[in-house]
C-alpha cells in the first residue's frame, strides 16, 4: 500500500510541473493565478498522501485544511488586487 501512495504522490508531483509552467510563463495574470491555485490544490492532496504514508492522517488533515484555507484566501486577495488594478486580463509585463 505504501508503494501505491508513493507512486500517486510522484504522479501528482509530475503534474505539478505543468501548473508550475503555467504559473511562470502564463500569458496573462489570470493564467498565472490559476497555475498558482492549482499548485496549492495539489499540495493539499500531497499533504494528505504524506499523512497516509506516515500513518498520521489526523495531524496532516489539519495541516492540509489550514494550507487550503490560506491558498484560497491568497488567490482571492491577489485576484481582487489585480481586478481593481484592471490588469487581470491583460498580457503580463514580464515578456
N, CA, C and O atoms as CSV, one atom per row, in Angstrom:
chain,resi,resn,atom,element,x,y,z
A,1,UNK,N,N,0.823,-1.191,0.000
A,1,UNK,CA,C,0.000,0.000,0.000
A,1,UNK,C,C,0.871,1.261,0.000
A,1,UNK,O,O,0.495,2.290,-0.560
A,2,UNK,N,N,2.029,1.159,0.633
A,2,UNK,CA,C,2.929,2.314,0.667
A,2,UNK,C,C,3.415,2.656,-0.731
A,2,UNK,O,O,3.518,3.831,-1.082
A,3,UNK,N,N,3.716,1.633,-1.538
A,3,UNK,CA,C,4.181,1.908,-2.900
A,3,UNK,C,C,3.077,2.557,-3.739
A,3,UNK,O,O,3.360,3.376,-4.613
A,4,UNK,N,N,1.826,2.193,-3.474
A,4,UNK,CA,C,0.716,2.811,-4.194
A,4,UNK,C,C,0.629,4.304,-3.879
A,4,UNK,O,O,0.538,5.131,-4.786
A,5,UNK,N,N,0.659,4.645,-2.575
A,5,UNK,CA,C,0.584,6.052,-2.196
A,5,UNK,C,C,1.802,6.833,-2.680
A,5,UNK,O,O,1.688,7.997,-3.064
A,6,UNK,N,N,2.961,6.192,-2.658
A,6,UNK,CA,C,4.177,6.849,-3.122
A,6,UNK,C,C,4.132,7.093,-4.626
A,6,UNK,O,O,4.569,8.146,-5.091
A,7,UNK,N,N,3.618,6.149,-5.383
A,7,UNK,CA,C,3.522,6.349,-6.829
A,7,UNK,C,C,2.486,7.419,-7.178
A,7,UNK,O,O,2.684,8.185,-8.121
A,8,UNK,N,N,1.400,7.475,-6.438
A,8,UNK,CA,C,0.407,8.533,-6.659
A,8,UNK,C,C,1.009,9.894,-6.334
A,8,UNK,O,O,0.780,10.862,-7.059
A,9,UNK,N,N,1.778,9.976,-5.251
A,9,UNK,CA,C,2.417,11.242,-4.876
A,9,UNK,C,C,3.418,11.678,-5.931
A,9,UNK,O,O,3.494,12.865,-6.248
A,10,UNK,N,N,4.183,10.755,-6.479
A,10,UNK,CA,C,5.132,11.107,-7.542
A,10,UNK,C,C,4.403,11.551,-8.813
A,10,UNK,O,O,4.865,12.447,-9.519
A,11,UNK,N,N,3.264,10.919,-9.097
A,11,UNK,CA,C,2.457,11.343,-10.245
A,11,UNK,C,C,1.917,12.755,-10.068
A,11,UNK,O,O,1.898,13.542,-11.014
A,12,UNK,N,N,1.482,13.071,-8.865
A,12,UNK,CA,C,0.974,14.420,-8.599
A,12,UNK,C,C,2.109,15.439,-8.685
A,12,UNK,O,O,1.919,16.546,-9.189
A,13,UNK,N,N,3.286,15.062,-8.193
A,13,UNK,CA,C,4.440,15.965,-8.323
A,13,UNK,C,C,4.780,16.225,-9.782
A,13,UNK,O,O,5.140,17.342,-10.155
A,14,UNK,N,N,4.665,15.189,-10.606
A,14,UNK,CA,C,4.904,15.366,-12.040
A,14,UNK,C,C,3.861,16.294,-12.660
A,14,UNK,O,O,4.192,17.136,-13.495
A,15,UNK,N,N,2.602,16.138,-12.251
A,15,UNK,CA,C,1.553,17.008,-12.782
A,15,UNK,C,C,1.690,18.448,-12.295
A,15,UNK,O,O,1.226,19.380,-12.952
A,16,UNK,N,N,2.330,18.624,-11.140
A,16,UNK,CA,C,2.549,19.980,-10.632
A,16,UNK,C,C,3.512,20.765,-11.519
A,16,UNK,O,O,3.494,21.996,-11.513
A,17,UNK,N,N,4.344,20.069,-12.274
A,17,UNK,CA,C,5.263,20.754,-13.185
A,17,UNK,C,C,4.502,21.521,-14.269
A,17,UNK,O,O,4.922,22.605,-14.676
A,18,UNK,N,N,3.383,20.957,-14.735
A,18,UNK,CA,C,2.572,21.656,-15.737
A,18,UNK,C,C,1.950,22.926,-15.159
A,18,UNK,O,O,1.895,23.960,-15.824
A,19,UNK,N,N,1.488,22.835,-13.925
A,19,UNK,CA,C,0.929,24.026,-13.274
A,19,UNK,C,C,2.021,25.055,-12.999
A,19,UNK,O,O,1.785,26.260,-13.094
A,20,UNK,N,N,3.215,24.576,-12.659
A,20,UNK,CA,C,4.333,25.494,-12.441
A,20,UNK,C,C,4.709,26.213,-13.729
A,20,UNK,O,O,5.027,27.402,-13.713
A,21,UNK,N,N,4.672,25.492,-14.841
A,21,UNK,CA,C,4.944,26.131,-16.131
A,21,UNK,C,C,3.913,27.219,-16.412
A,21,UNK,O,O,4.266,28.306,-16.868
A,22,UNK,N,N,2.638,26.931,-16.142
A,22,UNK,CA,C,1.581,27.918,-16.378
A,22,UNK,C,C,1.734,29.108,-15.442
A,22,UNK,O,O,1.465,30.246,-15.828
A,23,UNK,N,N,2.166,28.847,-14.215
A,23,UNK,CA,C,2.335,29.944,-13.252
A,23,UNK,C,C,3.527,30.822,-13.616
A,23,UNK,O,O,3.499,32.026,-13.364
A,24,UNK,N,N,4.556,30.254,-14.193
A,24,UNK,CA,C,5.741,31.044,-14.534
A,24,UNK,C,C,5.630,31.724,-15.893
A,24,UNK,O,O,6.024,32.881,-16.039
A,25,UNK,N,N,5.093,31.014,-16.894
A,25,UNK,CA,C,5.095,31.528,-18.254
A,25,UNK,C,C,3.707,31.794,-18.803
A,25,UNK,O,O,3.532,31.855,-20.020
A,26,UNK,N,N,2.716,31.954,-17.939
A,26,UNK,CA,C,1.359,32.224,-18.408
A,26,UNK,C,C,1.286,33.539,-19.152
A,26,UNK,O,O,1.903,34.518,-18.732
A,27,UNK,N,N,0.549,33.587,-20.243
A,27,UNK,CA,C,0.498,34.844,-20.998
A,27,UNK,C,C,-0.233,35.966,-20.256
A,27,UNK,O,O,0.085,37.138,-20.457
A,28,UNK,N,N,-1.197,35.632,-19.411
A,28,UNK,CA,C,-1.907,36.667,-18.666
A,28,UNK,C,C,-1.746,36.419,-17.176
A,28,UNK,O,O,-1.316,35.346,-16.752
A,29,UNK,N,N,-2.092,37.413,-16.401
A,29,UNK,CA,C,-2.009,37.282,-14.950
A,29,UNK,C,C,-3.045,36.281,-14.451
A,29,UNK,O,O,-2.813,35.588,-13.460
A,30,UNK,N,N,-4.175,36.202,-15.125
A,30,UNK,CA,C,-5.201,35.232,-14.749
A,30,UNK,C,C,-4.678,33.807,-14.900
A,30,UNK,O,O,-4.954,32.959,-14.052
A,31,UNK,N,N,-3.927,33.531,-15.965
A,31,UNK,CA,C,-3.320,32.213,-16.135
A,31,UNK,C,C,-2.330,31.914,-15.020
A,31,UNK,O,O,-2.258,30.784,-14.538
A,32,UNK,N,N,-1.576,32.907,-14.613
A,32,UNK,CA,C,-0.609,32.718,-13.529
A,32,UNK,C,C,-1.318,32.431,-12.202
A,32,UNK,O,O,-0.876,31.582,-11.428
A,33,UNK,N,N,-2.423,33.144,-11.944
A,33,UNK,CA,C,-3.187,32.893,-10.715
A,33,UNK,C,C,-3.797,31.493,-10.706
A,33,UNK,O,O,-3.807,30.826,-9.671
A,34,UNK,N,N,-4.296,31.054,-11.835
A,34,UNK,CA,C,-4.860,29.712,-11.920
A,34,UNK,C,C,-3.772,28.667,-11.721
A,34,UNK,O,O,-4.007,27.645,-11.075
A,35,UNK,N,N,-2.583,28.911,-12.267
A,35,UNK,CA,C,-1.468,27.987,-12.058
A,35,UNK,C,C,-1.062,27.889,-10.605
A,35,UNK,O,O,-0.805,26.795,-10.102
A,36,UNK,N,N,-1.001,29.025,-9.923
A,36,UNK,CA,C,-0.646,29.026,-8.501
A,36,UNK,C,C,-1.726,28.338,-7.680
A,36,UNK,O,O,-1.412,27.609,-6.739
A,37,UNK,N,N,-2.977,28.553,-8.013
A,37,UNK,CA,C,-4.071,27.908,-7.306
A,37,UNK,C,C,-4.046,26.394,-7.520
A,37,UNK,O,O,-4.319,25.633,-6.592
A,38,UNK,N,N,-3.724,25.958,-8.727
A,38,UNK,CA,C,-3.635,24.521,-8.998
A,38,UNK,C,C,-2.489,23.887,-8.216
A,38,UNK,O,O,-2.623,22.769,-7.718
A,39,UNK,N,N,-1.375,24.587,-8.107
A,39,UNK,CA,C,-0.261,24.070,-7.317
A,39,UNK,C,C,-0.679,23.932,-5.850
A,39,UNK,O,O,-0.352,22.940,-5.200
A,40,UNK,N,N,-1.395,24.918,-5.339
A,40,UNK,CA,C,-1.862,24.851,-3.954
A,40,UNK,C,C,-2.832,23.713,-3.724
A,40,UNK,O,O,-2.780,23.060,-2.681
A,41,UNK,N,N,-3.717,23.461,-4.674
A,41,UNK,CA,C,-4.681,22.366,-4.527
A,41,UNK,C,C,-3.982,21.016,-4.552
A,41,UNK,O,O,-4.324,20.115,-3.786
A,42,UNK,N,N,-3.010,20.884,-5.431
A,42,UNK,CA,C,-2.264,19.622,-5.488
A,42,UNK,C,C,-1.401,19.431,-4.253
A,42,UNK,O,O,-1.152,18.297,-3.845
A,43,UNK,N,N,-0.944,20.513,-3.655
A,43,UNK,CA,C,-0.166,20.417,-2.429
A,43,UNK,C,C,-1.022,19.896,-1.282
A,43,UNK,O,O,-0.536,19.148,-0.434
A,44,UNK,N,N,-2.282,20.283,-1.251
A,44,UNK,CA,C,-3.197,19.772,-0.225
A,44,UNK,C,C,-3.329,18.256,-0.354
A,44,UNK,O,O,-3.301,17.541,0.648
A,45,UNK,N,N,-3.469,17.773,-1.565
A,45,UNK,CA,C,-3.577,16.321,-1.787
A,45,UNK,C,C,-2.271,15.629,-1.393
A,45,UNK,O,O,-2.289,14.547,-0.806
A,46,UNK,N,N,-1.139,16.257,-1.718
A,46,UNK,CA,C,0.147,15.682,-1.324
A,46,UNK,C,C,0.295,15.604,0.193
A,46,UNK,O,O,0.832,14.627,0.715
A,47,UNK,N,N,-0.171,16.613,0.892
A,47,UNK,CA,C,-0.112,16.571,2.356
A,47,UNK,C,C,-0.937,15.409,2.908
A,47,UNK,O,O,-0.526,14.748,3.862
A,48,UNK,N,N,-2.083,15.168,2.315
A,48,UNK,CA,C,-2.902,14.044,2.768
A,48,UNK,C,C,-2.228,12.707,2.462
A,48,UNK,O,O,-2.293,11.775,3.264
A,49,UNK,N,N,-1.583,12.619,1.305
A,49,UNK,CA,C,-0.862,11.388,0.979
A,49,UNK,C,C,0.315,11.166,1.923
A,49,UNK,O,O,0.595,10.029,2.304
A,50,UNK,N,N,0.996,12.222,2.296
A,50,UNK,CA,C,2.085,12.104,3.268
A,50,UNK,C,C,1.526,11.627,4.609
A,50,UNK,O,O,2.164,10.836,5.302
A,51,UNK,N,N,0.345,12.103,4.972
A,51,UNK,CA,C,-0.300,11.635,6.192
A,51,UNK,C,C,-0.599,10.144,6.147
A,51,UNK,O,O,-0.449,9.447,7.151
A,52,UNK,N,N,-1.024,9.646,4.974
A,52,UNK,CA,C,-1.252,8.215,4.845
A,52,UNK,C,C,0.054,7.437,4.920
A,52,UNK,O,O,0.098,6.350,5.497
A,53,UNK,N,N,1.121,7.989,4.337
A,53,UNK,CA,C,2.412,7.293,4.363
A,53,UNK,C,C,2.975,7.189,5.777
A,53,UNK,O,O,3.537,6.157,6.143
A,54,UNK,N,N,2.831,8.237,6.566
A,54,UNK,CA,C,3.342,8.229,7.935
A,54,UNK,C,C,2.336,7.694,8.956
A,54,UNK,O,O,2.617,7.631,10.153
A,55,UNK,N,N,1.154,7.309,8.455
A,55,UNK,CA,C,0.068,6.804,9.297
A,55,UNK,C,C,-0.320,7.790,10.390
A,55,UNK,O,O,-0.622,7.390,11.514
A,56,UNK,N,N,-0.313,9.073,10.059
A,56,UNK,CA,C,-0.735,10.160,10.951
A,56,UNK,C,C,-1.693,11.075,10.200
A,56,UNK,O,O,-1.472,12.283,10.106
A,57,UNK,N,N,-2.747,10.492,9.673
A,57,UNK,CA,C,-3.682,11.249,8.837
A,57,UNK,C,C,-4.354,12.352,9.642
A,57,UNK,O,O,-4.618,13.426,9.102
A,58,UNK,N,N,-4.634,12.114,10.915
A,58,UNK,CA,C,-5.333,13.111,11.718
A,58,UNK,C,C,-4.549,14.414,11.823
A,58,UNK,O,O,-5.136,15.495,11.794
A,59,UNK,N,N,-3.240,14.318,11.945
A,59,UNK,CA,C,-2.422,15.528,12.036
A,59,UNK,C,C,-2.317,16.228,10.677
A,59,UNK,O,O,-2.403,17.453,10.598
A,60,UNK,N,N,-2.132,15.444,9.610
A,60,UNK,CA,C,-1.930,16.035,8.291
A,60,UNK,C,C,-3.219,16.592,7.693
A,60,UNK,O,O,-3.164,17.463,6.825
A,61,UNK,N,N,-4.373,16.110,8.138
A,61,UNK,CA,C,-5.635,16.695,7.684
A,61,UNK,C,C,-5.751,18.126,8.191
A,61,UNK,O,O,-6.186,19.010,7.454
A,62,UNK,N,N,-5.370,18.358,9.430
A,62,UNK,CA,C,-5.403,19.717,9.977
A,62,UNK,C,C,-4.463,20.646,9.209
A,62,UNK,O,O,-4.814,21.782,8.890
A,63,UNK,N,N,-3.268,20.142,8.919
A,63,UNK,CA,C,-2.298,20.954,8.169
A,63,UNK,C,C,-2.820,21.220,6.763
A,63,UNK,O,O,-2.697,22.337,6.260
A,64,UNK,N,N,-3.401,20.207,6.123
A,64,UNK,CA,C,-3.921,20.371,4.765
A,64,UNK,C,C,-5.083,21.356,4.725
A,64,UNK,O,O,-5.185,22.153,3.792
A,65,UNK,N,N,-5.954,21.310,5.720
A,65,UNK,CA,C,-7.075,22.257,5.763
A,65,UNK,C,C,-6.589,23.693,5.963
A,65,UNK,O,O,-7.099,24.621,5.335
A,66,UNK,N,N,-5.618,23.864,6.827
A,66,UNK,CA,C,-5.071,25.206,7.033
A,66,UNK,C,C,-4.397,25.709,5.769
A,66,UNK,O,O,-4.551,26.876,5.409
A,67,UNK,N,N,-3.658,24.849,5.095
A,67,UNK,CA,C,-2.988,25.255,3.859
A,67,UNK,C,C,-4.007,25.565,2.762
A,67,UNK,O,O,-3.821,26.516,2.002
A,68,UNK,N,N,-5.073,24.781,2.670
A,68,UNK,CA,C,-6.105,25.036,1.664
A,68,UNK,C,C,-6.782,26.376,1.906
A,68,UNK,O,O,-7.055,27.120,0.964
A,69,UNK,N,N,-7.054,26.685,3.180
A,69,UNK,CA,C,-7.675,27.970,3.502
A,69,UNK,C,C,-6.741,29.130,3.154
A,69,UNK,O,O,-7.178,30.124,2.574
A,70,UNK,N,N,-5.462,29.008,3.504
A,70,UNK,CA,C,-4.505,30.068,3.174
A,70,UNK,C,C,-4.340,30.232,1.668
A,70,UNK,O,O,-4.218,31.353,1.175
A,71,UNK,N,N,-4.335,29.129,0.941
A,71,UNK,CA,C,-4.227,29.193,-0.511
A,71,UNK,C,C,-5.442,29.895,-1.112
A,71,UNK,O,O,-5.306,30.726,-2.010
A,72,UNK,N,N,-6.619,29.559,-0.617
A,72,UNK,CA,C,-7.840,30.182,-1.119
A,72,UNK,C,C,-7.849,31.682,-0.853
A,72,UNK,O,O,-8.171,32.470,-1.741
A,73,UNK,N,N,-7.498,32.072,0.356
A,73,UNK,CA,C,-7.502,33.494,0.708
A,73,UNK,C,C,-6.448,34.256,-0.088
A,73,UNK,O,O,-6.697,35.380,-0.523
A,74,UNK,N,N,-5.284,33.661,-0.281
A,74,UNK,CA,C,-4.219,34.341,-1.016
A,74,UNK,C,C,-4.589,34.549,-2.482
A,74,UNK,O,O,-4.365,35.628,-3.030
A,75,UNK,N,N,-5.147,33.535,-3.114
A,75,UNK,CA,C,-5.546,33.680,-4.519
A,75,UNK,C,C,-6.712,34.643,-4.646
A,75,UNK,O,O,-6.772,35.411,-5.606
A,76,UNK,N,N,-7.634,34.619,-3.703
A,76,UNK,CA,C,-8.749,35.556,-3.714
A,76,UNK,C,C,-8.261,36.997,-3.553
A,76,UNK,O,O,-8.735,37.897,-4.246
A,77,UNK,N,N,-7.321,37.211,-2.645
A,77,UNK,CA,C,-6.786,38.558,-2.432
A,77,UNK,C,C,-5.999,39.029,-3.655
A,77,UNK,O,O,-6.107,40.192,-4.045
A,78,UNK,N,N,-5.219,38.152,-4.256
A,78,UNK,CA,C,-4.447,38.542,-5.437
A,78,UNK,C,C,-5.367,38.844,-6.609
A,78,UNK,O,O,-5.135,39.804,-7.344
A,79,UNK,N,N,-6.410,38.039,-6.797
A,79,UNK,CA,C,-7.324,38.302,-7.909
A,79,UNK,C,C,-8.103,39.595,-7.685
A,79,UNK,O,O,-8.376,40.323,-8.639
A,80,UNK,N,N,-8.461,39.886,-6.446
A,80,UNK,CA,C,-9.147,41.144,-6.148
A,80,UNK,C,C,-8.222,42.336,-6.401
A,80,UNK,O,O,-8.649,43.361,-6.933
A,81,UNK,N,N,-6.957,42.192,-6.017
A,81,UNK,CA,C,-5.987,43.259,-6.245
A,81,UNK,C,C,-5.808,43.535,-7.738
A,81,UNK,O,O,-5.830,44.688,-8.167
A,82,UNK,N,N,-5.631,42.474,-8.526
A,82,UNK,CA,C,-5.425,42.674,-9.957
A,82,UNK,C,C,-6.706,43.119,-10.653
A,82,UNK,O,O,-6.637,43.817,-11.665
A,83,UNK,N,N,-7.860,42.738,-10.141
A,83,UNK,CA,C,-9.116,43.201,-10.715
A,83,UNK,C,C,-9.296,44.701,-10.481
A,83,UNK,O,O,-9.734,45.427,-11.373
A,84,UNK,N,N,-8.954,45.157,-9.275
A,84,UNK,CA,C,-9.053,46.597,-9.002
A,84,UNK,C,C,-8.029,47.382,-9.802
A,84,UNK,O,O,-8.267,48.536,-10.160
A,85,UNK,N,N,-6.896,46.762,-10.083
A,85,UNK,CA,C,-5.849,47.408,-10.873
A,85,UNK,C,C,-6.152,47.358,-12.363
A,85,UNK,O,O,-5.434,47.960,-13.162
A,86,UNK,N,N,-7.199,46.653,-12.741
A,86,UNK,CA,C,-7.619,46.471,-14.140
A,86,UNK,C,C,-6.543,45.764,-14.954
A,86,UNK,O,O,-6.400,46.023,-16.148
A,87,UNK,N,N,-5.795,44.882,-14.326
A,87,UNK,CA,C,-4.748,44.171,-15.042
A,87,UNK,C,C,-4.939,42.677,-15.045
A,87,UNK,O,O,-3.990,41.939,-15.309
A,88,UNK,N,N,-6.137,42.209,-14.760
A,88,UNK,CA,C,-6.350,40.774,-14.629
A,88,UNK,C,C,-6.349,40.075,-15.986
A,88,UNK,O,O,-5.878,38.943,-16.091
A,89,UNK,N,N,-6.862,40.721,-17.016
A,89,UNK,CA,C,-6.980,40.074,-18.317
A,89,UNK,C,C,-5.964,40.574,-19.320
A,89,UNK,O,O,-5.965,40.129,-20.468
A,90,UNK,N,N,-5.107,41.478,-18.924
A,90,UNK,CA,C,-4.104,41.987,-19.852
A,90,UNK,C,C,-2.896,41.068,-19.874
A,90,UNK,O,O,-2.700,40.249,-18.977
A,91,UNK,N,N,-2.080,41.222,-20.931
A,91,UNK,CA,C,-0.874,40.428,-21.013
A,91,UNK,C,C,0.102,40.902,-19.946
A,91,UNK,O,O,0.083,42.056,-19.519
A,92,UNK,N,N,0.953,39.973,-19.532
A,92,UNK,CA,C,1.896,40.319,-18.458
A,92,UNK,C,C,2.985,41.239,-18.983
A,92,UNK,O,O,3.270,41.279,-20.180
A,93,UNK,N,N,3.580,41.969,-18.069
A,93,UNK,CA,C,4.587,42.943,-18.429
A,93,UNK,C,C,5.984,42.340,-18.389
A,93,UNK,O,O,6.954,43.048,-18.658
A,94,UNK,N,N,6.122,41.056,-18.061
A,94,UNK,CA,C,7.429,40.444,-17.928
A,94,UNK,C,C,7.953,39.903,-19.245
A,94,UNK,O,O,9.125,39.536,-19.325
A,95,UNK,N,N,7.127,39.839,-20.278
A,95,UNK,CA,C,7.560,39.251,-21.559
A,95,UNK,C,C,8.402,40.189,-22.367
A,95,UNK,O,O,8.839,39.839,-23.464
